[in-house]
Amino acid sequence: MAKSKKKVETVFLVCEESGDYNYVLRRKTGGEKLKLMKYCPRLRKHTMHAEKKK
């Protein structure tokens, strides 16, 4: 039996203050958009990052 391929999409986490693409995630399709507090190296502090597809 062959394994079924699961749908996985690549999404980016974009800093809402600086607009930089700082993180790349691979996750299953569907669901709601992520909003996480992550570290922004340009601003050198934790800021809100939102999911964006490219």
N, CA and C atoms as a LAMMPS dump frame, in Angstrom:
ITEM: TIMESTEP
0
ITEM: NUMBER OF ATOMS
162
ITEM: BOX BOUNDS ff ff ff
-5.0000000000000000e+02 5.0000000000000000e+02
-5.0000000000000000e+02 5.0000000000000000e+02
-5.0000000000000000e+02 5.0000000000000000e+02
ITEM: ATOMS id mol type element x y z
1 1 1 N 0.83 -1.181 0
2 1 2 C 0 0 0
3 1 3 C 0.875 1.245 0
4 2 1 N 0.511 2.182 -0.808
5 2 2 C 1.235 3.447 -0.87
6 2 3 C 0.712 4.39 0.204
7 3 1 N 1.634 5.17 0.729
8 3 2 C 1.228 6.165 1.719
9 3 3 C 0.541 7.325 1.026
10 4 1 N -0.48 7.846 1.67
11 4 2 C -1.164 9.006 1.109
12 4 3 C -0.385 10.257 1.473
13 5 1 N -0.304 11.194 0.541
14 5 2 C 0.409 12.444 0.797
15 5 3 C -0.534 13.43 1.474
16 6 1 N -0.068 13.989 2.562
17 6 2 C -0.87 14.971 3.283
18 6 3 C -0.577 16.351 2.719
19 7 1 N -1.586 17.179 2.676
20 7 2 C -1.418 18.534 2.167
21 7 3 C -0.742 19.389 3.228
22 8 1 N 0.393 19.931 2.852
23 8 2 C 1.144 20.804 3.746
24 8 3 C 1.448 22.076 2.98
25 9 1 N 1.249 23.221 3.637
26 9 2 C 1.532 24.498 2.993
27 9 3 C 2.627 25.227 3.76
28 10 1 N 3.375 26.043 3.051
29 10 2 C 4.417 26.853 3.66
30 10 3 C 3.853 28.241 3.904
31 11 1 N 3.937 28.706 5.134
32 11 2 C 3.455 30.041 5.487
33 11 3 C 4.582 30.809 6.169
34 12 1 N 4.49 32.117 6.106
35 12 2 C 5.482 32.993 6.709
36 12 3 C 4.848 33.762 7.849
37 13 1 N 5.637 34.02 8.887
38 13 2 C 5.192 34.884 9.978
39 13 3 C 5.841 36.243 9.777
40 14 1 N 4.997 37.262 9.624
41 14 2 C 5.456 38.612 9.307
42 14 3 C 5.26 39.508 10.523
43 15 1 N 6.303 40.235 10.865
44 15 2 C 6.226 41.188 11.975
45 15 3 C 5.278 42.314 11.595
46 16 1 N 4.337 42.631 12.473
47 16 2 C 3.358 43.671 12.18
48 16 3 C 3.943 45.077 12.312
49 17 1 N 5.029 45.236 13.064
50 17 2 C 5.614 46.565 13.247
51 17 3 C 6.638 46.9 12.168
52 18 1 N 7.532 45.953 11.839
53 18 2 C 8.58 46.244 10.861
54 18 3 C 8.256 45.713 9.467
55 19 1 N 7.366 44.721 9.356
56 19 2 C 7.012 44.153 8.065
57 19 3 C 7.98 43.105 7.559
58 20 1 N 8.908 42.663 8.393
59 20 2 C 9.897 41.666 7.989
60 20 3 C 9.322 40.25 8.05
61 21 1 N 9.776 39.416 7.116
62 21 2 C 9.44 37.988 7.123
63 21 3 C 10.495 37.296 7.975
64 22 1 N 10.164 36.98 9.227
65 22 2 C 11.159 36.445 10.15
66 22 3 C 11.108 34.933 10.311
67 23 1 N 9.954 34.312 10.137
68 23 2 C 9.812 32.889 10.415
69 23 3 C 9.074 32.199 9.274
70 24 1 N 9.433 30.932 9.025
71 24 2 C 8.786 30.111 8.009
72 24 3 C 8.255 28.871 8.701
73 25 1 N 6.992 28.529 8.442
74 25 2 C 6.362 27.349 9.029
75 25 3 C 5.78 26.472 7.942
76 26 1 N 5.775 25.178 8.173
77 26 2 C 5.058 24.241 7.316
78 26 3 C 3.926 23.683 8.152
79 27 1 N 2.695 23.873 7.688
80 27 2 C 1.547 23.412 8.458
81 27 3 C 0.466 22.876 7.541
82 28 1 N -0.454 22.143 8.134
83 28 2 C -1.566 21.575 7.369
84 28 3 C -2.461 22.682 6.84
85 29 1 N -3.084 22.425 5.719
86 29 2 C -3.956 23.426 5.122
87 29 3 C -5.217 23.593 5.962
88 30 1 N -5.851 24.729 5.811
89 30 2 C -7.076 25.006 6.551
90 30 3 C -6.786 25.583 7.922
91 31 1 N -7.826 25.756 8.677
92 31 2 C -7.685 26.321 10.014
93 31 3 C -7.642 27.827 9.97
94 32 1 N -7.486 28.433 11.127
95 32 2 C -7.484 29.889 11.199
96 32 3 C -6.05 30.406 11.132
97 33 1 N -5.902 31.688 10.839
98 33 2 C -4.587 32.292 10.709
99 33 3 C -3.925 32.424 12.074
100 34 1 N -2.616 32.244 12.087
101 34 2 C -1.85 32.349 13.323
102 34 3 C -1.518 33.802 13.633
103 35 1 N -1.522 34.126 14.9
104 35 2 C -1.019 35.399 15.409
105 35 3 C -0.257 35.054 16.678
106 36 1 N 1.052 35.251 16.642
107 36 2 C 1.899 34.862 17.751
108 36 3 C 2.829 35.994 18.147
109 37 1 N 3.215 36.011 19.419
110 37 2 C 4.25 36.917 19.881
111 37 3 C 5.592 36.221 19.637
112 38 1 N 6.395 36.777 18.729
113 38 2 C 7.691 36.207 18.404
114 38 3 C 8.736 37.312 18.462
115 39 1 N 10.013 36.911 18.472
116 39 2 C 11.114 37.858 18.559
117 39 3 C 11.422 38.439 17.181
118 40 1 N 11.536 39.75 17.091
119 40 2 C 11.908 40.44 15.856
120 40 3 C 13.357 40.907 16.005
121 41 1 N 14.281 40.33 15.218
122 41 2 C 15.695 40.707 15.373
123 41 3 C 15.991 42.165 15.007
124 42 1 N 15.258 42.73 14.075
125 42 2 C 15.513 44.118 13.686
126 42 3 C 15.166 45.074 14.819
127 43 1 N 14.026 44.859 15.474
128 43 2 C 13.603 45.733 16.565
129 43 3 C 14.185 45.304 17.913
130 44 1 N 14.706 44.089 17.972
131 44 2 C 15.287 43.502 19.182
132 44 3 C 14.305 43.465 20.348
133 45 1 N 13.054 43.053 20.04
134 45 2 C 12.05 42.862 21.081
135 45 3 C 10.976 41.913 20.547
136 46 1 N 10.121 41.446 21.422
137 46 2 C 9.015 40.576 21.029
138 46 3 C 7.873 41.428 20.487
139 47 1 N 7.372 41.046 19.309
140 47 2 C 6.272 41.763 18.682
141 47 3 C 5.261 40.747 18.166
142 48 1 N 4.106 41.234 17.766
143 48 2 C 3.073 40.37 17.208
144 48 3 C 3.426 40.02 15.764
145 49 1 N 3.368 38.734 15.462
146 49 2 C 3.62 38.252 14.103
147 49 3 C 2.351 37.599 13.577
148 50 1 N 2.009 37.879 12.32
149 50 2 C 0.811 37.34 11.699
150 50 3 C 1.2 36.442 10.534
151 51 1 N 0.352 35.46 10.26
152 51 2 C 0.602 34.515 9.178
153 51 3 C 0.285 35.157 7.829
154 52 1 N 1.155 34.877 6.854
155 52 2 C 0.932 35.365 5.504
156 52 3 C 1.453 34.325 4.528
157 53 1 N 0.668 34.072 3.483
158 53 2 C 1.101 33.156 2.432
159 53 3 C 1.769 33.965 1.339
160 54 1 N 2.757 33.37 0.686
161 54 2 C 3.47 34.112 -0.347
162 54 3 C 3.045 33.682 -1.722
